[in-house]
Each structure stands twice: as C-alpha cells, then as structure tokens.
C-alpha cells in the first residue's frame, strides 16, 4: 500500500507522462494537501480579509495571476500630495531619529511620538473626510520604506496602524 506522499508522487508522474495539463495534475493535489495542513481562517481574520484590498493576492493563490491586470489596477506613482509629504514631513521625521538611541531606549523619543501624531502618520490610509491623509497603498509603502532607512522601530510603528487593517475595519464596521 502506497503512503499518501507516494500516491501523490505517482499521480504527478502519471500526469506528466500523459502530458496532461500540469495545472490540473499538480496544483489541484498540492492545493488539497495544503488545505489539510493549513489552519482555518478565524472569523476575525476573515473580516480583515474582506475589508482589505486583496485582489492580486487572491489571484496569486488561485493560480491565475495576471501582471497586465495588476498594472491596470495599481498606479505606481506618488500623487503630488504624497510626494510633498515625503519631501517635507518624512524628511523631517528622518532627521529627528537616531536608530541607535531608539534601540537603546527601547522607545521613540517623546518629540518623535508627538511629531508622528501631529503629522497624521497613523492615518495615512484613512480618507481625508475622516481626518486621515487619504494616501494610496503605494504612498504608504514609500513612506514606510523611507522611515526604515533611519529606524526600523519607527517604520514598524508607522506601518502597523496603516497596513494591518484597523483603519479599514473602523471605516467599514465602526467602533
């Protein structure tokens, strides 16, 4: 009697030998195997997934990624407002930080916290009508990338409230 892994290997060899569609012969069994070992998505995780923009990620995991649709869907240029923020607020924040001191203190200095709050770094992806900056995902990414050149801790501090979904969840479902 063949083990499950041996049976899967045998099925894959047979698919190649018969010149069947590799997608049907490989992806299907691999997906079924992955489904068995992956943890179930919790209700909270599903709410976060439903609130976010997961279009291209979904395409990748479905096995049908399209770079042409990716290029159409996502604009990869900063808006004038995002560029101004990069040139002014982000540059100023970067000059305020010393990664060695931040790491040693295990915290951002109070003046950095104040600047981050006052300049709305925590609300970059929140629409303007709700008090945020209304930045694109690309704009947010560029800000985090630039901050990370000065302090990984500060970059993560700015990134998390913007990228892990709290803003989108609050806008969609309220408090």
C-alpha positions as CSV (number, residue, x, y, z in Angstrom):
1,X,0.0,0.0,0.0
2,X,1.4,3.4,-1.0
3,X,1.6,6.2,1.5
4,X,-0.2,9.4,0.8
5,X,3.0,11.1,-0.3
6,X,4.0,8.2,-2.6
7,X,0.5,8.2,-4.0
8,X,0.7,11.9,-4.7
9,X,4.1,11.5,-6.4
10,X,2.7,8.6,-8.5
11,X,-0.2,10.8,-9.6
12,X,2.2,13.6,-10.6
13,X,4.4,11.3,-12.6
14,X,1.4,9.9,-14.4
15,X,0.1,13.4,-15.2
16,X,3.5,14.4,-16.8
17,X,3.7,11.1,-18.6
18,X,0.3,11.6,-20.2
19,X,1.2,15.2,-21.0
20,X,-1.9,16.4,-19.1
21,X,-2.3,19.9,-18.1
22,X,0.2,20.4,-15.2
23,X,-2.1,22.8,-13.6
24,X,-4.8,20.1,-13.1
25,X,-2.2,17.5,-12.3
26,X,-0.1,19.4,-9.8
27,X,-1.9,22.4,-8.5
28,X,-5.1,20.5,-7.6
29,X,-3.4,17.9,-5.5
30,X,-1.0,20.4,-4.0
31,X,-3.9,22.6,-3.1
32,X,-5.7,19.7,-1.5
33,X,-2.6,18.8,0.5
34,X,-2.1,22.4,1.6
35,X,-5.8,22.7,2.7
36,X,-5.3,19.8,5.0
37,X,-2.3,21.2,6.8
38,X,-3.2,25.0,6.9
39,X,-5.0,26.3,9.9
40,X,-8.6,27.5,9.4
41,X,-9.2,31.2,9.0
42,X,-10.8,32.7,12.1
43,X,-13.9,35.0,11.9
44,X,-11.7,38.0,12.8
45,X,-9.1,37.1,10.1
46,X,-11.9,36.7,7.6
47,X,-13.4,40.1,8.5
48,X,-9.9,41.6,7.9
49,X,-9.5,39.9,4.6
50,X,-12.9,41.0,3.5
51,X,-12.2,44.6,4.5
52,X,-8.9,44.9,2.7
53,X,-7.8,45.0,-0.9
54,X,-6.6,41.5,-1.6
55,X,-7.3,41.3,-5.3
56,X,-3.9,40.4,-6.6
57,X,-3.1,38.2,-3.6
58,X,-6.2,36.3,-4.3
59,X,-5.2,35.9,-8.0
60,X,-1.8,34.6,-6.9
61,X,-3.2,32.0,-4.6
62,X,-5.9,31.0,-7.1
63,X,-3.1,30.2,-9.5
64,X,-4.2,32.9,-12.0
65,X,-2.0,35.9,-11.5
66,X,-2.2,38.5,-14.3
67,X,0.5,41.1,-14.4
68,X,-1.4,43.0,-17.0
69,X,-4.4,43.4,-14.6
70,X,-2.0,44.3,-11.8
71,X,-0.6,47.2,-13.9
72,X,-4.1,48.4,-14.8
73,X,-5.3,48.2,-11.2
74,X,-2.5,49.8,-9.3
75,X,-0.9,53.1,-10.1
76,X,2.7,53.1,-9.1
77,X,3.4,56.8,-8.8
78,X,3.1,59.1,-5.9
79,X,0.4,61.8,-6.0
80,X,1.6,65.4,-5.7
81,X,0.4,65.4,-2.1
82,X,2.2,62.1,-1.2
83,X,5.4,63.4,-2.8
84,X,5.1,66.7,-0.8
85,X,4.7,64.6,2.4
86,X,7.7,62.6,1.5
87,X,9.8,65.7,0.8
88,X,8.7,67.5,3.9
89,X,7.2,65.6,6.8
90,X,9.0,62.3,6.2
91,X,12.4,64.0,5.6
92,X,11.9,66.0,8.8
93,X,11.0,62.9,10.8
94,X,14.1,61.1,9.5
95,X,16.3,63.9,10.7
96,X,14.8,63.6,14.2
97,X,15.7,60.0,14.7
98,X,18.8,58.1,15.8
99,X,18.2,54.3,15.5
100,X,21.0,53.5,18.0
101,X,19.3,55.7,20.6
102,X,15.9,54.4,19.8
103,X,17.1,50.8,20.1
104,X,18.9,51.6,23.4
105,X,16.0,53.3,24.9
106,X,13.5,50.7,23.5
107,X,11.2,53.5,22.6
108,X,10.9,56.5,20.3
109,X,11.7,59.9,21.9
110,X,8.7,61.9,23.1
111,X,9.3,64.6,20.4
112,X,9.2,61.9,17.7
113,X,5.9,60.5,19.0
114,X,4.4,64.0,19.1
115,X,5.6,64.7,15.5
116,X,4.2,61.4,14.2
117,X,0.8,62.1,15.8
118,X,0.6,65.7,14.8
119,X,1.5,65.0,11.2
120,X,-1.0,62.1,10.9
121,X,1.4,59.3,10.2
122,X,-1.0,57.0,11.9
123,X,-3.8,57.9,9.5
124,X,-2.1,57.8,6.1
125,X,-4.6,55.4,4.5
126,X,-7.7,56.9,6.2
127,X,-9.7,59.0,3.8
128,X,-9.5,62.8,4.3
129,X,-13.2,63.1,5.1
130,X,-12.5,61.0,8.3
131,X,-9.4,63.1,9.3
132,X,-6.7,61.0,7.6
133,X,-4.3,61.8,4.8
134,X,-6.0,59.7,2.1
135,X,-2.8,58.1,0.8
136,X,-2.6,55.2,-1.6
137,X,-1.1,51.9,-0.6
138,X,1.9,52.8,-2.7
139,X,2.3,56.2,-0.9
140,X,2.1,54.5,2.4
141,X,4.7,51.9,1.3
142,X,7.1,54.6,0.2
143,X,6.7,56.5,3.5
144,X,7.4,53.3,5.5
145,X,10.4,52.4,3.2
146,X,12.0,55.9,3.7
147,X,11.5,55.9,7.5
148,X,13.0,52.4,7.7
149,X,16.3,53.8,6.4
150,X,16.6,55.7,9.7
151,X,14.8,53.4,12.2
152,X,13.2,50.0,11.8
153,X,11.3,50.6,15.0
154,X,9.8,53.9,13.8
155,X,8.9,52.3,10.4
156,X,7.0,49.5,12.1
157,X,5.4,52.0,14.5
158,X,4.0,53.9,11.5
159,X,3.3,50.9,9.3
160,X,1.2,48.8,11.7
161,X,-1.8,51.1,12.2
162,X,-1.9,51.7,8.4
163,X,-1.3,48.3,7.0
164,X,-2.8,45.7,9.3
165,X,-6.4,46.9,8.7
166,X,-7.6,48.8,11.8
167,X,-8.3,51.9,9.7
168,X,-10.2,49.9,7.1
169,X,-12.0,47.9,9.7
170,X,-13.1,51.0,11.6
171,X,-14.3,52.7,8.4
172,X,-16.3,49.7,7.3
173,X,-17.7,48.4,10.6
174,X,-17.3,51.4,13.1
175,X,-16.2,51.1,16.7
